[in-house]
Amino acid sequence: MKKVKIGGVIRNANLAKIGIMGIPDRPGVAGAILSSLGHEGINVEFIVQCIDLNNQDHV
């Protein structure tokens, strides 16, 4: 097995991870969700988005 090099690890107790599952795969849906978070003063530092085999979007 090939070894994977890790460039760094960050630990921050003030971060929370949220998952939003089953979002319709349409332009603007994820943007609307992230805009709502921003309007509430919630800073988003990392975004991971994927689409499953059923065309459901997960953020």
VMD Tcl script that builds the backbone (N, CA, C; Angstrom):
set m [mol new atoms 177]
animate dup $m
set s [atomselect $m all]
$s set {name element resname resid chain x y z} {
  {N N MET 1 A 0.846 -1.175 0.000}
  {CA C MET 1 A 0.000 0.000 0.000}
  {C C MET 1 A 0.894 1.242 0.000}
  {N N LYS 2 A 0.556 2.191 -0.839}
  {CA C LYS 2 A 1.320 3.427 -0.947}
  {C C LYS 2 A 0.996 4.358 0.220}
  {N N LYS 3 A 2.020 4.964 0.805}
  {CA C LYS 3 A 1.818 5.889 1.910}
  {C C LYS 3 A 1.331 7.235 1.381}
  {N N VAL 4 A 0.432 7.844 2.118}
  {CA C VAL 4 A -0.106 9.153 1.774}
  {C C VAL 4 A 0.579 10.183 2.660}
  {N N LYS 5 A 1.063 11.253 2.045}
  {CA C LYS 5 A 1.692 12.324 2.810}
  {C C LYS 5 A 0.635 13.335 3.229}
  {N N ILE 6 A 0.681 13.720 4.483}
  {CA C ILE 6 A -0.250 14.718 5.009}
  {C C ILE 6 A 0.510 16.017 5.188}
  {N N GLY 7 A -0.011 17.087 4.584}
  {CA C GLY 7 A 0.664 18.379 4.655}
  {C C GLY 7 A 0.465 19.099 5.967}
  {N N GLY 8 A -0.602 18.813 6.685}
  {CA C GLY 8 A -0.844 19.474 7.960}
  {C C GLY 8 A -2.198 19.113 8.516}
  {N N VAL 9 A -2.348 19.330 9.794}
  {CA C VAL 9 A -3.605 19.080 10.484}
  {C C VAL 9 A -3.935 20.328 11.295}
  {N N ILE 10 A -5.174 20.757 11.219}
  {CA C ILE 10 A -5.619 21.927 11.974}
  {C C ILE 10 A -6.665 21.469 12.984}
  {N N ARG 11 A -6.515 21.908 14.210}
  {CA C ARG 11 A -7.499 21.608 15.250}
  {C C ARG 11 A -8.055 22.931 15.758}
  {N N ASN 12 A -9.360 23.023 15.778}
  {CA C ASN 12 A -10.009 24.233 16.265}
  {C C ASN 12 A -11.292 23.824 16.982}
  {N N ALA 13 A -11.358 24.077 18.260}
  {CA C ALA 13 A -12.534 23.697 19.047}
  {C C ALA 13 A -13.754 24.550 18.715}
  {N N ASN 14 A -13.582 25.640 17.980}
  {CA C ASN 14 A -14.692 26.539 17.664}
  {C C ASN 14 A -15.327 26.246 16.311}
  {N N LEU 15 A -15.010 25.103 15.725}
  {CA C LEU 15 A -15.594 24.732 14.441}
  {C C LEU 15 A -16.665 23.670 14.642}
  {N N ALA 16 A -17.679 23.723 13.812}
  {CA C ALA 16 A -18.719 22.700 13.811}
  {C C ALA 16 A -18.836 22.150 12.400}
  {N N LYS 17 A -19.135 20.872 12.285}
  {CA C LYS 17 A -19.336 20.258 10.972}
  {C C LYS 17 A -20.823 19.964 10.825}
  {N N ILE 18 A -21.401 20.434 9.728}
  {CA C ILE 18 A -22.809 20.149 9.462}
  {C C ILE 18 A -22.908 19.444 8.118}
  {N N GLY 19 A -23.916 18.633 7.961}
  {CA C GLY 19 A -24.174 17.953 6.697}
  {C C GLY 19 A -25.613 18.187 6.289}
  {N N ILE 20 A -25.816 18.506 5.040}
  {CA C ILE 20 A -27.157 18.714 4.505}
  {C C ILE 20 A -27.318 17.700 3.384}
  {N N MET 21 A -28.189 16.741 3.582}
  {CA C MET 21 A -28.319 15.623 2.661}
  {C C MET 21 A -29.597 15.742 1.829}
  {N N GLY 22 A -29.549 15.198 0.621}
  {CA C GLY 22 A -30.736 15.098 -0.215}
  {C C GLY 22 A -31.215 16.402 -0.819}
  {N N ILE 23 A -30.303 17.300 -1.109}
  {CA C ILE 23 A -30.657 18.577 -1.732}
  {C C ILE 23 A -30.868 18.341 -3.228}
  {N N PRO 24 A -31.876 18.942 -3.847}
  {CA C PRO 24 A -32.039 18.789 -5.297}
  {C C PRO 24 A -30.811 19.319 -6.041}
  {N N ASP 25 A -30.405 18.614 -7.078}
  {CA C ASP 25 A -29.231 19.005 -7.868}
  {C C ASP 25 A -29.637 20.047 -8.905}
  {N N ARG 26 A -29.807 21.288 -8.433}
  {CA C ARG 26 A -30.166 22.404 -9.305}
  {C C ARG 26 A -29.268 23.586 -8.983}
  {N N PRO 27 A -28.921 24.382 -9.986}
  {CA C PRO 27 A -28.098 25.564 -9.731}
  {C C PRO 27 A -28.773 26.508 -8.735}
  {N N GLY 28 A -27.981 26.997 -7.803}
  {CA C GLY 28 A -28.462 27.992 -6.861}
  {C C GLY 28 A -28.962 27.461 -5.535}
  {N N VAL 29 A -29.233 26.157 -5.435}
  {CA C VAL 29 A -29.782 25.614 -4.193}
  {C C VAL 29 A -28.743 25.684 -3.076}
  {N N ALA 30 A -27.535 25.191 -3.321}
  {CA C ALA 30 A -26.480 25.254 -2.303}
  {C C ALA 30 A -26.143 26.709 -1.980}
  {N N GLY 31 A -26.140 27.565 -2.984}
  {CA C GLY 31 A -25.865 28.983 -2.763}
  {C C GLY 31 A -26.901 29.631 -1.860}
  {N N ALA 32 A -28.152 29.260 -2.021}
  {CA C ALA 32 A -29.210 29.811 -1.168}
  {C C ALA 32 A -29.025 29.370 0.278}
  {N N ILE 33 A -28.634 28.120 0.474}
  {CA C ILE 33 A -28.398 27.613 1.829}
  {C C ILE 33 A -27.233 28.354 2.467}
  {N N LEU 34 A -26.132 28.487 1.732}
  {CA C LEU 34 A -24.952 29.163 2.270}
  {C C LEU 34 A -25.218 30.651 2.502}
  {N N SER 35 A -26.025 31.268 1.657}
  {CA C SER 35 A -26.399 32.673 1.868}
  {C C SER 35 A -27.199 32.836 3.151}
  {N N SER 36 A -28.098 31.899 3.417}
  {CA C SER 36 A -28.882 31.945 4.655}
  {C C SER 36 A -27.981 31.860 5.878}
  {N N LEU 37 A -26.970 30.990 5.817}
  {CA C LEU 37 A -26.019 30.893 6.928}
  {C C LEU 37 A -25.281 32.218 7.111}
  {N N GLY 38 A -24.862 32.822 6.010}
  {CA C GLY 38 A -24.155 34.095 6.076}
  {C C GLY 38 A -25.001 35.209 6.657}
  {N N HIS 39 A -26.280 35.246 6.292}
  {CA C HIS 39 A -27.179 36.274 6.832}
  {C C HIS 39 A -27.360 36.134 8.339}
  {N N GLU 40 A -27.166 34.929 8.850}
  {CA C GLU 40 A -27.264 34.692 10.298}
  {C C GLU 40 A -25.925 34.889 11.002}
  {N N GLY 41 A -24.911 35.333 10.254}
  {CA C GLY 41 A -23.603 35.594 10.853}
  {C C GLY 41 A -22.743 34.363 11.031}
  {N N ILE 42 A -23.077 33.288 10.326}
  {CA C ILE 42 A -22.308 32.045 10.426}
  {C C ILE 42 A -21.273 32.031 9.314}
  {N N ASN 43 A -20.004 31.986 9.688}
  {CA C ASN 43 A -18.915 31.938 8.721}
  {C C ASN 43 A -18.687 30.503 8.268}
  {N N VAL 44 A -18.575 30.303 6.978}
  {CA C VAL 44 A -18.307 28.985 6.408}
  {C C VAL 44 A -16.868 28.978 5.929}
  {N N GLU 45 A -16.075 28.030 6.445}
  {CA C GLU 45 A -14.667 27.966 6.078}
  {C C GLU 45 A -14.377 26.901 5.033}
  {N N PHE 46 A -15.094 25.788 5.070}
  {CA C PHE 46 A -14.856 24.690 4.136}
  {C C PHE 46 A -16.185 24.210 3.584}
  {N N ILE 47 A -16.216 23.893 2.296}
  {CA C ILE 47 A -17.416 23.349 1.666}
  {C C ILE 47 A -17.012 22.105 0.894}
  {N N VAL 48 A -17.717 21.013 1.142}
  {CA C VAL 48 A -17.534 19.789 0.370}
  {C C VAL 48 A -18.902 19.456 -0.206}
  {N N GLN 49 A -18.947 19.246 -1.511}
  {CA C GLN 49 A -20.217 18.966 -2.166}
  {C C GLN 49 A -20.043 17.743 -3.048}
  {N N CYS 50 A -21.010 16.829 -3.007}
  {CA C CYS 50 A -20.966 15.658 -3.888}
  {C C CYS 50 A -22.387 15.317 -4.313}
  {N N ILE 51 A -22.486 14.581 -5.395}
  {CA C ILE 51 A -23.774 14.146 -5.923}
  {C C ILE 51 A -23.747 12.631 -5.977}
  {N N ASP 52 A -24.787 11.981 -5.427}
  {CA C ASP 52 A -24.808 10.526 -5.424}
  {C C ASP 52 A -25.390 9.988 -6.731}
  {N N LEU 53 A -25.517 8.678 -6.809}
  {CA C LEU 53 A -25.988 8.038 -8.042}
  {C C LEU 53 A -27.451 8.336 -8.352}
  {N N ASN 54 A -28.196 8.827 -7.366}
  {CA C ASN 54 A -29.601 9.180 -7.570}
  {C C ASN 54 A -29.787 10.665 -7.841}
  {N N ASN 55 A -28.689 11.358 -8.200}
  {CA C ASN 55 A -28.697 12.798 -8.459}
  {C C ASN 55 A -29.151 13.617 -7.258}
  {N N GLN 56 A -28.886 13.120 -6.056}
  {CA C GLN 56 A -29.136 13.880 -4.839}
  {C C GLN 56 A -27.841 14.570 -4.452}
  {N N ASP 57 A -27.926 15.826 -4.114}
  {CA C ASP 57 A -26.767 16.637 -3.762}
  {C C ASP 57 A -26.570 16.592 -2.255}
  {N N HIS 58 A -25.324 16.536 -1.818}
  {CA C HIS 58 A -24.988 16.538 -0.396}
  {C C HIS 58 A -23.937 17.609 -0.168}
  {N N VAL 59 A -24.182 18.492 0.794}
  {CA C VAL 59 A -23.242 19.578 1.106}
  {C C VAL 59 A -22.756 19.372 2.527}
}
mol reanalyze $m
mol bondsrecalc $m
mol representation Tube
mol addrep $m
